[in-house]
Amino acid sequence: MHEFGIMESVVEVVREEAARAGLRRVERVAMVVGERTAVLPEALELAWEALRDGEPFAPGARLEVEWRQAEAACPACGLRYHPEGGFLLVCPGCGALGGELLAGEELRVASIEGE
């Protein structure tokens, strides 16, 4: 379950940013996660709950995740589309290969709220 490793990194970021901002307690952490990261929502939430409760600054803190759908652009015809299936980008409009992935690989902490 790579979600646990991801959340360990997120807790580290939250710890550092909370200290930098002078927060005594973190109440909410918002993340942006793209669909092509292969992150499972339930596993991410379970990992967050397991790790946050061991941190004195974050017991009970909420995790809010904005899930981003993948979007690609065709270099041949310019069509923007949702890539289906695997990692090979094939334009559904003209069949061209090698489109540019515009969204769907995000994996970041967007904001931290607390007191």
N, C-alpha and C positions, 0 to 999 in steps of 0.2 A: 504494500500500500504506500505509494509515493506521496499521498496526501499528508501523511504524518510528517514526513521530511519537509514538505512545503510549509506546513503549519509551524514547524519548529523555527523555520526561517522567518515566518510572519511574526511569531511571538518575539523573536529577537529584534526585529524592526520596530514593533510596537513598544517594546521595553526601551529601546534607545530613543525613539521619538517622544515617548511620554516623559522620559527623564529630561530631554532637551527642552520640552515645553513646560516643565514644572508640574506635570499632572500627578496627583497622588493616586487617582483611581481612573481607570479606563472603563467607559460605559458602552462604547460602540466602536467596532472596527468595520470599515467598509472596504470591500475588495472588488476588483474587476477581473473576471476570469473568462477567457475565450473558450469556445467549444472545442477547438482543436488542441487544447492542452491535455486532453484525456483525463481530466480531473473529474472524479465522481462527486456530485454534490453532497450525498449522504456521508461519504467517507471524509470529506473536507470538514463538514460540521462536527462529526464525531471526534476527529483529531483536534479541532479547535476546543471543544468542550473538555477533552481530556487534558490538554495543555494549559488552557487559561486558568483553570481552577487551581493549578499548582503555582500560579504567580500571584504574589501578594497585591499587585496593582490591578489585577483583572478578574477576580472571581465574579462569575455571573455576567461578564461582558458579552454583549450580543455581537454576533457576526452577521453582517449583511453582505450578500454577494450579488453583484450585477453580472449576469451571464450574457456574454456577447456572442452573437451569431457570427459565423465565418462569412466573409465577403471577399470576392476576388474580382479582378478586372482583366479582361482579355486584351492582350497586346495587339491583336490583329484587328478586331472590330470595335473594341472599347466597351463592350457589354459588361455591366456589373452583375454578378450573379452569386448565388449561394453554392459553393462547391460541395458536391455530393460525394460520399464514400471516402476513399483513401486520400493519400497526400498528393497524387498526381492531379494537377489542375487541367481540366479539359473544358473549354468553353461550350456551353450548351447551344449557343447561337450559331457559331461557325465551325466548331470542332477543333480550333487551334489549341495547341499544347503550351504549357509554360506561362500561365497567367500570373499576375501579381496578387499575392495575398494582402488584402487591405486591413482585414480584421479577423479575429478569431484565435490569436495566439497570446492575448493579453494574460498576464498573471502578476497582479500588483496590488499593493495596499493603496487605496484611494484616499482614505481619511481615517482619522482617529479622533474620537470625542471622549471627553472626561472632565474631571474637576481637579 
